[in-house]
Amino acid sequence: MFETKITKLFGIKYPIIQGGMVHLSREELTAAVSNAGGLGIIASVNFATKEDFRTALKRVKKLTNKPFGVNINLSPSTRPVNNEEYIAILIEEGVKIVETSGRSPVNLMKQLKDGGVKVIHKAPGGVRFAKTAEEIGCDAVAIIGYECGGHPGPDDVGSLVLIRAAAEQVKIPIIAGGGIGDAAGMVAALSLGADAILMGTRFMATKECTAHPKFKEWLVKANENDVVVTQRSIKVPARSLKNGPSAKVIELEKQGAPLEELLKVTSGKLAEKVYFDGDLEAGMAECGQVVGLIHDIPTCKELIDRMVKDAQEIIWSKLYPMVNTR
Ligand SMILES: Cc1cc2nc3c(=O)[nH]c(=O)nc-3n(C[C@H](O)[C@H](O)[C@H](O)COP(=O)(O)O)c2cc1C
């Protein structure tokens, strides 16, 4: 059930991927998603030193014997690390899947391919980024629509059009993300031509995510209008929860404030107070519009099992009878 190009490519049971998340994609979440039949992705940016990163990979391997991936964030706005060194470590630790994001991984492709790693490149908002990923030899592309948590890219194109446009123009397998949080979104994405789905925001509201219970409670209560895009002025648009700090950033941007002023509000240290202390007004916390479809905090297994079961139900009990009218 749900055998797709992506499940075959990565040796996973279901076409459900947890996108890498700064602060939150850690060992427990990654392993829980992989153990549940999806693909968990740990974010290398969460580990300040190479030693911490290696220890984290070893821990994921203790927690799961299933495939999992590593997110390598190449965005200039991310804390700089030596990506070649981090990649050497993940190859030594036997990781076979990497999700790159933030900028083209062209300069890393040889190292990754020589190490036997399959590369997913994340293309937010634009089919042109997906085409580049294909041209440079990526094995799959994650096309991410405007609805997403984190960085929606420059073009403001929603998933409904973007997934279809990518499916029309790209031959490598497509992973669709941005605004997907349940079986209906999953079936829709597969119908549009995706070979798998990727979720970030939905996986924040799971038991294994290490976020503070108060932040998870907010995720359950919030609706789709409780998030906002900021930081367009510095060409790194980001969607996060609506709160005092995001209003402040919008105000600063209106006044033409320089990057240093914005950074005082957007800093990762302050975001961690939201995620890990549950202080919802402390800083900016990335979150997508799909927060409006989150109504509970299941385990990753409960979430994935439910999505698979509900997707079958939608296909067989809702869609199939519509066409089987003879
Ligand atoms: C809190 C948070 C942090 C994120 N950090 C990263 C990151 O470090 N690298 C990355 O490639 N994507 C990051 N993303 C994007 C997700 O991997 C994923 O593409 C996105 O969440 C999909 O849209 P959705 O939120 O609607 O599910 C982040 C998303 C969230 C919500």
The ligand as a Gaussian input file, in Angstrom:
#p B3LYP/6-31G(d) Opt

LIG

0 1
 C       10.065000      25.163000      13.135000
 C       10.496000      24.908000      11.729000
 C       11.855000      24.892000      11.439000
 C       12.283000      24.621000      10.147000
 N       13.631000      24.561000       9.892000
 C       14.066000      24.146000       8.675000
 C       15.463000      23.929000       8.438000
 O       16.297000      24.117000       9.306000
 N       15.838000      23.493000       7.215000
 C       14.926000      23.257000       6.224000
 O       15.300000      22.837000       5.137000
 N       13.599000      23.466000       6.421000
 C       13.159000      23.887000       7.623000
 N       11.814000      24.028000       7.858000
 C       10.859000      23.700000       6.775000
 C       10.347000      22.270000       6.900000
 O       11.350000      21.309000       6.777000
 C        9.281000      21.988000       5.829000
 O        9.800000      22.235000       4.542000
 C        8.020000      22.820000       6.025000
 O        7.700000      22.866000       7.380000
 C        6.879000      22.221000       5.225000
 O        5.711000      22.982000       5.367000
 P        4.627000      22.762000       6.560000
 O        5.184000      23.518000       7.712000
 O        3.400000      23.356000       6.019000
 O        4.537000      21.295000       6.825000
 C       11.347000      24.362000       9.128000
 C        9.984000      24.401000       9.433000
 C        9.549000      24.668000      10.706000
 C        8.087000      24.659000      11.002000

